């Protein structure tokens, strides 16, 4: 894939001079990605845009924007961004960098400048977006976490949006594997939103990668989040929706993924659950119904996965329980597939609470049962 | 649709002479539907087959079968079947009858003789098969019952196999509406299998219709059940699978439905539930994912439904609860979408057990909550 925006794209050095023009242009109010990309296609470099005559600029942009471009290098926040860049693990990625993500470059209007914090190597991996409701069920979060861990072990990077619910669970799952997760956020990278995910964001910066197209200091603004979604899908080979309401932002991401030619995957659930309705709508529209990571990996056969063969990937979602001690089966039989309290299992099975507790611990260790946050247990296989 | 097997098909009278040849041929050991249909195409009537020369018969069938056909009218069970026919509500339907089900006639090798008990008028209705696991969950049975009731009210007949689990629930749901349900059984009609469904079979005989291609006295034989499934799908415009394991007989019915050019519908569920795996496999293969009866009815727009418009059909599955009193919402909010005991709701909501009980009764009356057989409550919307 050639970079049509910049001729002779090169590996970036960390020199302040190299980045200042990109930062300056990204800070020009009213100069969106579309117009900046157009100017780059015309004038070939940010330096050339900054040096262009007013008349040249006016061919593409409005009077106000043209004037602001000519004064762009005076912006006080340029120095602030360059100072941020000098801190460890902070990076800027411009359209001129060879390690600008290839998949994102293929999309319409790729963001010309990305702020990044963490391990840039992760951008070399093929990636899968995992998104879903902020108001997910406990089961949905467990599912997102398991899928993310399993896909990560299979050699993919997991991309999501650091939101509460499914997004956070996806990042946590990838962190349980080797941490190859990318959080694309809708604020400046010096701000963590939501605040609840401060520790998670810190972990991602250490082991994974935080990405933003927004200038430092940009607060959480509602309309930035849907825009951010096109980067999530743009970075990825496909997009897995775990739980989503019919009016969920996740469906925007799925729609963008389809427009970008990405495969959309969705996990089904009960027809009585509102957070499955978005997934069901996607499946009706042609998204692939997904029960296990194999359903995703089989669609990605054309992609070379870097550090793991499919055979190595533990299918943590569908464990084999035929080898379990026979004492476990009455407990499993009493559980059904809905969350249940240990007391209910004891009442149903006739076992003592102690016996049930021992067996649940064993089953949890074997990955057959999950202990939910509300104290209930959920059978997983 | 012309009847290619019989020229001048006529409304049946109940004369013993008319049915004896059909019964006689159906009792010939080794003469399957395929060969009997071939003989009918060649010789045009059962009387002609019985009067055919040995040489004529040998063109189509083996030595033994030819000899048995020539002695067919001597079979003692012919009188037994004719005596059965004289009892109220018992009927025989032959390929020569004008009310032989049209959809079944279009299939390969339609059964030449059907034993029927109940209301033959139901055969005039467009029908939908509802099938699924014998080992269904309580939720699955409720779903089957609700869909059957709703489709029946929309003017369809509900066809199933009288088995435990989903089949029985489908029949029960249709009986809650106007009873337009057809149970296609794998035994002789004088035998009820499974014995647990004796009362249900009796109700179906009173309000719906029992059908069998097997001679009276035929016990439950395993290999007859998959054969019976082709009649279930053959009678129907489409086939809805509610819950099914991957190795379920329901998938055989779905496969036959596809071969017969029928639409297949499947209800999704948790990826952790074994009884949803069959449905998910069908959806992956192209079956339509179904969340409500509207998803089915919208595919059947080309069919004229006899006694109800779609607008009349109460969508009992997705009730609108925005108009409920505000007192109900804390109870609903505490319930989640998994089955739960009233005591748990009280503990979660802080309401008294009495308040919870009142609210649950109200919600049940509104169709928003279902009271399960095990005493738990299930939120439905």
Interface residues (C-beta under 8 A of the other chain):
Chain A: X137 X139 X143 X267 X268 X269 X270 X271 X272 X273 X274 X276 X277 X280 X283 X284 X288 X289 X290 X291 X292 X295 X317 X336 X337 X338 X339 X341 X344 X378 X379 X380 X381
Chain B: X137 X139 X143 X267 X268 X269 X270 X271 X272 X273 X276 X277 X280 X283 X284 X288 X289 X290 X291 X292 X295 X317 X336 X337 X338 X339 X341 X344 X378 X379 X380 X381
